[in-house]
Amino acid sequence: MTLDKLPTDKTARILKVEGHDSVMLRLMEMGLVPGTPVRVRKRAPFGGPLELKVRDYLLSIRAREAQGIVVETE
């Protein structure tokens, strides 16, 4: 499943980050690396950004970028 499909307040583990090299690199620099637990805290309406809990901080990314992050639920 991809991160954009993960229900709110459900925790998952990142399996891989896909997409264009520059976007993929930037997401990984922000801590979205394989093996990291992630939780969707909030969703903006109409396909807007997602607020994620990654490690000990909050991160907002576009829903389109979340489509390139493959996760597995725990």
C-alpha positions in Angstrom: 0.0 0.0 0.0 1.2 3.6 -0.5 1.3 6.2 2.2 -1.5 8.3 0.7 -3.9 5.3 1.3 -2.9 4.7 4.9 -5.8 5.6 7.3 -5.4 8.4 9.7 -3.8 7.5 13.1 -2.6 4.1 11.7 1.1 3.4 12.0 3.1 1.7 9.1 6.7 1.1 8.2 8.3 2.5 5.1 9.4 -0.2 2.6 10.6 2.0 -0.2 10.5 5.5 -1.7 9.8 5.8 -5.4 9.6 8.7 -7.8 11.9 11.2 -9.5 15.4 11.2 -8.2 15.3 14.8 -6.8 11.9 14.3 -5.1 13.0 10.8 -3.7 16.2 12.2 -2.4 14.5 15.2 -0.7 12.0 12.9 1.0 14.8 10.6 2.2 16.7 13.7 3.5 13.6 14.6 5.6 13.7 11.1 7.3 11.4 9.1 5.1 13.8 6.1 4.7 13.0 2.4 4.5 12.4 0.8 7.9 11.2 4.0 9.5 7.8 4.0 11.3 5.4 6.7 10.0 1.8 7.7 11.1 -0.6 9.9 9.2 -1.9 12.5 11.8 -4.1 14.7 9.6 -5.3 15.1 6.0 -6.2 18.3 4.3 -9.5 18.2 2.4 -9.7 17.7 -1.4 -6.4 15.8 -1.8 -4.3 18.4 0.0 -1.2 17.7 2.1 -0.8 15.0 4.7 0.7 15.7 8.2 2.9 12.8 9.2 4.6 11.8 12.5 8.1 10.6 11.6 10.4 9.8 14.4 10.0 12.7 16.9 8.8 15.4 14.5 5.9 16.4 12.3 6.2 16.6 8.5 3.8 17.7 5.9 4.1 16.4 2.3 1.9 16.6 -0.8 -0.5 13.7 -1.3 1.1 13.2 -4.8 4.5 12.7 -3.1 2.9 10.2 -0.6 1.8 8.1 -3.6 5.5 7.2 -4.1 6.1 5.9 -0.6 5.3 2.2 -0.2 4.5 1.1 3.3 3.4 -1.9 5.2 1.0 -1.8 8.2 2.2 -3.2 11.5 
